[in-house]
Structures are given as C-alpha cells and as structure tokens.
C-alpha cells in the first residue's frame, strides 16, 4: 500500500542541513566536552541532504592548527532529526 509507513524518500532528500547552525552546534558541544583549548572550527558541507540512516564527514581545524575530521551520523528519534557527531552528545538539528 503506497503512501503508508515511512516518509517518501524523495521528499526527505529535498531537505538539507543548515550548515552554519550545524557548525555552531558541533563547535559548542566540542567546547563543552573538551574545553576551549583547543577550540574546534568545523566546516560541514553546504547543502548536505538530510537522509536518515546515513553519515557524512565535516572537516575542521583545531585552534592548534591541526586538522580534525568529524563523522556525523543522521538518525530520527520520536519523529525529530538528530545527529551524533564525532562521539559528542546527540543533538537535534535544524534543516532548510
């Protein structure tokens, strides 16, 4: 029976993450977990499609100059999108 159950994958893929908001959230959580030194400046890809069950990589730089890679996993909890980024706490996300 078409139209019942999970959301249509085509409509889901038209949404994208708000990269600026995601960068800010990851940086804040990194600071909460590890402190402000070194600070992380993540750079998540713009227009990253929202697809539950997938993951993508944000690259960033620590204040020490070292490169940092953050794996972002996308999942849904109680009908709201959440991401888990590089072992940081799970957080709800904003999409466009």
N, C-alpha and C positions, 0 to 999 in steps of 0.2 A: 504494500500500500504506500504509494508515493505521498510525500508530504507529512508523514508521521515520524516521530522519533527525533533523531539528531537534526541540528540546523543544516540547511543546504550548504554544501561546501563552497559553492560559487559565491554566495552572499558573504560567507565568512572570509574568503580570501580578498574581498574588496576592501576590508578594513586594514589599516596599517597602524603600527605603533607610533606614538608621539615620541620621536627620538630624543628631543630636548628634555622632556619630562622623565623619560627612562634613564637618560644620562644623569640627571639630577638625583633621582631616586637611588640609583646604584652608588653614586658617589657618597650620598648621605649615609647609606647603610654600611658602606665600606668604612667610613669615618667612625660610625657607631661601634663597629666590631673591632677595628684595629687602631683607632685613634687618628689624630690629624697629621701624624708624621710617620710614614709618608702618606700624603693625600693621593687619591686616585682621581684622574680626569678621564672618564670613559668617553668613548666615541662610538656609539651604536649607529648602525647603518640607517640612513633615512629611508622612509617608505618601506620598511620591513613588514611584509604581510603578516597578519595575525592568523596563525594556523595552529589550533590546539593539538598538542602531542608532538610538536616539532621543537627544534632548538636552533639557535644561531649564535654567532660569536660577535661580541663587541670588543674592539681593541682600544686600549687606553695607555696612558702614561702615568707613572707614579711621579711624585714631586722630586724623587731622587734621580729622575731621568730614565729609569728602567721601563721597558715595555711591559704591559700587563694585558693578558687575554682573559676575558670573562665570558664563560659559556652561559647563555640564557636559555632556560627551558620554559616552554609555554604550556600551561595547563588550565583547566577550568575547574572551579570549586564553587558549588552552590550557584551555578549559572553566572559566575563572575570570572573574568580572566585574571590569572595570577602568573607571575614569573618567579623562577628561582634562579638567581644569578650568582655563579661562582661560589657556591657554598654560603652565601649570605641568606638572611631570613627571606622567607617567601613574602612577596608583596603584590598587592593589587596593581593593575596597570591601567594607563589611560591610552585610548586608541582614538584615531581620527577617522 
